[in-house]
């Protein structure tokens, strides 16, 4: 079993210690470093190359969003999970648009942190559940940007696959849910990326949110 390596970036030592303790209780996870500010975080990621960074937004020297953008530019292979006191959907959307792979509020850390780390390490996007609905409404209200490809180009089946992927399902789970082969789901995923001019699963999720396609309910199971 491969170990998921994690770097924790937060300016509060007590928070870092608590996160380290939670992660350390998992047999397949390891905290390989800690940073007290954004500049230190970016530098340590360059040295330690962790799989996942757990990143606070309110940090000295270089705030979290600035650190996130720097990490996406310099180390795009590292997944960034934001862990913050801020619970507003506008902040969550900023994180996603900046390239964050997940958004978790600190009050939910005890029950959700491990699941969130596993999800972003798998290449999925993790959102605190209470923010999914508000983000959907924001996406509907804001509408697409001029550069976006319209979702009108998608077939009903492509929309189903996009919604399930955005909800965090693996290719196998999507295949099981709508009775397709895994290879067919992979083909749909590649087609979605090509049609929408996107590159990653995280971008698919952000696209679904921005266009009001994520929904508060998952697509129905096909019978």
N, C-alpha and C positions, 0 to 999 in steps of 0.2 A: 504494500500500500504506500503510495507516494505521500509525502508530507506537504501540507499547504503552509507556505511560509507567509508570515504576516508582519507588517510594520505598523506600529501604533503611533499616531501623531496627534497630540493633544497637549495644551499648555498647563493642564492640571495634573500633577503627579498622582493624585488619588484616582482620577479617572483612568490614567494609563495603567496603574496597578490593578484596578478592578477588571479592566479589559484583558490584561495579561493573565489574570487568574482564571477568567472564564475560558479563554482560548487554551490555556495550559491544561485544562481538565479534559481536553479532547486528544485522543491518541494519535490522530492524523493531522494535528495542527501544531505550529510552533511560532512564537513571537521571536523574530530574529533581530528586532531593533525597536527603539523608541525615539521619538523626536518631540521637542518642546515648542517648535515653531515651524513655519512653512519653509524657510530657507534650509533648516537642518533636515527637514523631511525630504526635500528634493535631492539634497546631497546624499543622504543615506540610501535612498532608493537606487541612486547611481552606483553605489558601492555594494549594497546587499542584494539587489535585484529580487525583492520579495514578490510572491504571486499576487498578494492583496495588500493594499494600504487602507487602514481604518483611519479616516481623516476628519478632524474637527474643523469647523468653518471659522471660528473665532480664535485666531492665533496671532501672536506678535510677529513683527518683521515682514512676513508674507502671509496675508490672510488665506483661508482655506481655498476660496475660489481661484485665487492667483496660483496657489500651489497645485491645485487640480489641473489648471490649464498648462502649467509648466510640465507636470508629469505626463499629460497626454501628448505633449509635443516631444519630450525627451525620452520617455519610456512608455510607449503606447501598449506594450505587452503587459504592463502591470495594471491590475484592476483596482479601481478606487471606490471604496465604500465610505460615504460621508456619514458620520455619526455626530449629531448636533442637537442643541437645545431648541433650535428653530423648527417649528411645526407648520409653518405656512406653506401652501402649495406653490406660491410664487418662488420661494427659495428652492424648493425641490425641483421646479422646472429649470431654474438657473443651473442647478447642479447637473441635470440631465443634458442640457444644451451645451454645457462646458465639457461633457464627456464622462461624467460620473457614471459608474455602473450600478450604484445603489444609494438609497437615501433612507436612513434609519434615525429615529428620534431617541434621545438618551433615556427617556423614561421607559422605553420598551426594550432596553438593551438586554436585560436578564433573560427574556424569553425569545428574542429574535436574533440576537447577534450571530450566534453560530450558524443558524439557518441562512442568514444573509450572506455571511462569508462563503459558505458552501455554494450558494446560488451564483454570486458574482464570479467565483473561481471557475464555475462550469460555463461561464460565458453568458449567463442570464443577467437580466436587470432586476434588482430587488427594490421594491417600494414599500414603505410602511403602509399597511393596509388602509389606515384612516385617510390617506392622501390620494388614493386612487380615484375616488369620485370627484373631489375638487379639481384634480388635475385634468380629468376628462372634461369638466365644465369649462375650465380655462382654455383648453384646446379648442373646444367648440366656439367659444366666444372670440378667441383671437383669430381663428381661421388660419389657412396656410399662408406661408410667405410666397412671394412671386416666383422664387426659384424652385419651389416644391413641385414634384410631379403629382398630379391629381390622383386620388385613389379611384377615380372613375375608370382608370385603365385596368383595374383588377377584376378578375372573374370572381363569382361568389365563392368558389373553392379556395382561391388565393386569399380572399379576405378571411375565410375561416382559419386557414393555416397561419396567416399573419396575427390574428387575434390570439390564437392559442400559444404561438411563440412569444408574443408580447406578455402573456399571462405567466410565462416562465416554464412552460412545458418543454421537456426534452423532445428531440425528434421521435424517439421511440414512443413517448407518451402521446404525441400528436397522432402518430400512426395508429396507435391502439384506439384512440378516442373517435377518429373519423374513418376507421377501417381502410387504411391505406398501408402500403409497405413503407418501411423506413426509407428505402431508396427513392420512392415517389415523393415523400415529404422533403427529402434533401433536394430533389429536383425543384419542387415548389419554392423552397427557401432560396435557392440560387436564382430562380426566375424572379422572385420578389426583389432581391437585392439588385438585379440587373434592371428591372422595370423602374424601380424607384430611385435608381442611381445612388444606392447606399452600399456600405461595405461590411457592416457588422450587425450582429444580433441586437446589440445595444441601440444602434441607430434605427433598427426596425421598431424597437419599442418606443423610442422617442417619436418616431414618425406616427405610430399608432395613437399616441397620446395627443400629439399636435393636431391630428385630423379627426379626433373624436371617435376613433375606431376601437380603442381598448375596451370601453364599456365597463359597467359595473357588474355585469353578468358575463359569464364565459359563453362562447358559442355552443349551441346545443349538440348533444351527441347524435350522430347520424345513425339511424336504425336500418 
